Amino acid sequence: MKKLIWLIGLLAFLSCETESDKFIYSKFKITDANGQSIIRVDDKGNVYKQGNRVGNIEKKGVILDKKGRIVLKLSDNKTSFLDSEDKKVIEISSTGEFINTTNDKIHWSDSGELMKGDENTGIAISATEKELLQIASVLLYIFYIV
């Protein structure tokens, strides 16, 4: 009987799994052409701009401001970022490329430089793991460009 109760409890626990992680992140820094930090993310997902905490990344695909309000969230298609009212704001591929923005392709080079077409923008990321580039692009959009 105890085994049956334990088995039922285990099945109930497994059926209540949380939403799978949409973001995989680790500590990284984005710098300008002078090597100055523009945006920094720590290993807990805290986002800093010019040394001040401005928000947080959650692995479930949500970016929050410093007060815990939703700034953007990744949609189920894994390229569209939506606001708190589920309206599409921007599309960024899993490799960090801005989709449908201008005629110039905005993307990250293999060496971690942000490119506009063939031109280096002077912005670079300290970590070049492909899974970090989408997060880096959306953070630039939120906290640097807009």
N, C-alpha and C positions, 0 to 999 in steps of 0.2 A: 504494500500500500504506500509506504514512504517513497519507494522508487517511482510509483505512478504519479504521486504529487510532485516529486522533484522534476519528472519528465514534463508534466503539464506546465510547471513554472518555467522551465527552460524554454519550452516552445512559445509560451506567452511572451517571454523576454525577447526572444529572437524575432517574433513577429512585430514587435514594437520598435524595430530598428529606426534610428534617426535618418534623416536625409543624408545621402552620401555627400562626401566632400566634393565641392566644385572647384575650390582653389587649393592648390598646394603651394605653400610659400615657405621661405626661409629668410634669414637676414640678408638684406641687400641695400645698396645705396645707388642713387642716381645723381650724377654730377653734371655741372655745366662745363663750358669750354675752358674755364680757369681751374677746374678741379674742385670747385666749391660744391658742397652738398646742396642739392635741390630738395630731394626727398630721401628719407631713410626709413626702412622698415626693420624692426627688431624681430627676434625669433618668436615673439608672442603675438605678432601681427599688429603691433602699435605702429602708426604712421607718424613721422615727424617731418616738419617743414621748417627750415632754418632753426633747428634745435627745439622747436615747440611741438608738442603732440597735437595733431590736428584730426586724428581719427584712428580707426581700427579696421583690420581686415578679418572677416570671419570665414572659416573654411567652407561653410555652407554656401558661399558665393555672395556675401553681403559686405558692402563697404559702409561703415558708419562714420559720422562726424564725431568730434570730441565729446559731444553731449549724448551720444548713443543713438542719434536719429539716422535713419537710412538715407544715404546719399544716392547710392546706386546698388543694384543687385543684378547678378548674372541670370539671364533667362535660361529656360530649359534647352534652347538651341545652342547654348554655350558660346555665342558670339555677341548677342544683343545685351546691352546693359539698360535696365529699366529704372525709372525713378520710384519713389514710394507709392505712386498711384498707378504703377505698372505701365507707364508710358515709355516707349523706346526713346532713349537719349542718344546713344552712340553704338556702333558696332565695331568690335575689335576681335580679330582672329585669335586663335589659341597661341599663335606665334608672335602676337603683339602688333600685327599690321592693322592700321586704321582702315576700315572698309567703307567705300563710297564717300570719302570726304572731299577730295579734290582730284584733279587730273594727276597730281603728283602722288606717287606711292609713298606713304609714310610707314616705315618699317625699321626693324633692328637688323644690323649687319651681324655676321657671324662673330665678330670681335666685340659686340656689345655697344655699338655706336648707333644712335638714332639717325636714320637717313630720311631725307625728303627727296625722292627720286634717287639720283646718283650723288646728291650733295649731303655731306656730313653736317648735321645741325650743331655739333659741338657737345651734344648731350650724350652721356654714356652711362651704362649700368655696370656695377662692379661684379655682378654675377651674371653669367651668360647661359644658365640653365634655361632651356626653351620654355619650361613650365612657368617661369617667373616673368616672362616678357609680356604676357597679356595683363597681368596685374600691374606691372611697371607702366604700361601704356595708359591704362585707365586711371592710375594715380596721377600721372602727368596731366591727363585731361582734366581731372577734378581739381587738383591742388596747384597746378602750375599754369595751365593754358587758360582755364576759365576764370 
